[in-house]
Amino acid sequence: MLVQVEAVVQVADGRATVQVRSEVGAAAAFWCGDPTGVGREHHVEWTVEEDVAWGGNTRPATSFSPGVYEAEGCRIVFRGRLGLTGDGGAVLEVAGTCILFDLADPPPSTAVDGTWVEISVERSSVSLWPYLL
């Protein structure tokens, strides 16, 4: 996903948090790239260290368009199509970008495979990794 890095803030543990904006929304997350990247566009990989918990942090989407936004102050919501991998994992496709997740027990029904969902995770579990094409 192509994002614009808008601001960098150092947090207590020394990591940098950045505000990023993309074609499908904006959020703040931990930045795993060069801190001089502010004001520039980057292709990024989203890494989320939180499992998909159906009925917990994951629910059917009310809108059928990709999105990334902040909610409740310290959460990031990803909206996209959920794909179950069959090996205890899932892939959320958000505007052409795939975000990998593990599944919490009990796993969701196979009926949700390919459906639009929203996954709400703690901002502290999300990292952005820039890469070159």
N, C-alpha and C positions, 0 to 999 in steps of 0.2 A: 504494500500500500504506500502510496506517495503521501507524505505529510510535510507540513510547514512547521518547523520548530520555532516557537514564538518566545519562550522565556525559559530560563534555567534558574532553579533555586536549590541550594545545597540543603540537605536535611541532616539531622543530628548524627546519623551513622556514616556521613561522608558521601553518600550517594547523591546524585543530582536528579531532581524531578524537573521534567519539562512539560510545558503546555504545548500540545500539538493540535493542528487543525488539518482535516482531510476533506475530501469531497463528500463524505458521509457523516461528518461530525467532528467534535473536539473533546479532548480529555487531557488530564495530567497523569503522567506515569513516570516510573524510574527510567532514566536514560543510560544506556550502556555504550554510548558512543563518545566521540570527542566533544568536550564541553564548548568548543569554539564553533559548533554547528548551529548556533542560534541565528535566526534570520534566514536560514537556508532550507531548501527542500531536501528531503531524504526519502529513499525507499526504506521501509522498516519491516521487521518481523516482530509481531506481538507475541510475547511469551507470558502465559498465565499459569501461575502456580496454585490454582484452585480447581477442584474437580467439578464436573457437571453433576448437580444433585437435583434430579427431576422433582418438581414440587417445592424445592428449597430455593436455590439460586437460579433455577432454570424453569421457564414456563413458556406456553405458546405465545407467539407474538401477536399483537393486535394490529400491527402494520406490516405489510409485506414488502418492505424496502429495507436495504441494508442501513445500519446505523451504528454509531459509536457516540456515547454521551455520558456525562456525569450525572449521578443521582444520589440523593440523600447525603451530599457532602463528601463522602469518602468512598463511594462506589463508582465503578465504571460499568456501563451496560453495553454489551455487544448484541446487535440484532442481525441475524442472518439465517442461512439454511444449515440445519444440523445434519451431519452424516455420521452414522454409527459405523465403526470400523470392524466390529465383530471380535476384536481382541481386547476388549475392556477400555477402548478409547473412542474418541469422537473428534470430528473435524467440524468447525464452524466456518462456513464460507461467508465472508463479509466483503462485498464489492470486489470480488476477484482475489481476495487474500484469504488464505486458510490459516486458522488458529487451531492448534492441537490441544485437546483436553483429555484427561483421564475421567472415567466414570465412577461416581460414588455408588455404594450399595444402598438400596437395590438399584440396578441399572434401569433406565427408562425402557418402556415397551418398544419393540421394533417398529410399531406403528408410527412413532415420531420421526423415524428415519426419513430425511428429505423435507421435513416441514420447517416452517419459519418459527424461530424461537428467540427469546431474549435471555441472555445469561448475565446476571448481575454479580460482579466480583469485587472484593476489596481492592482499592487502588494500590495498596501495598503489595499485592500479589502480581502486579502487571509491570513488565519491563519491555522497553523498546530497543531493538538491536538494528542499527543502520547497516545497509549493505549496498554494494555497487552492482549494477546490472551489467 
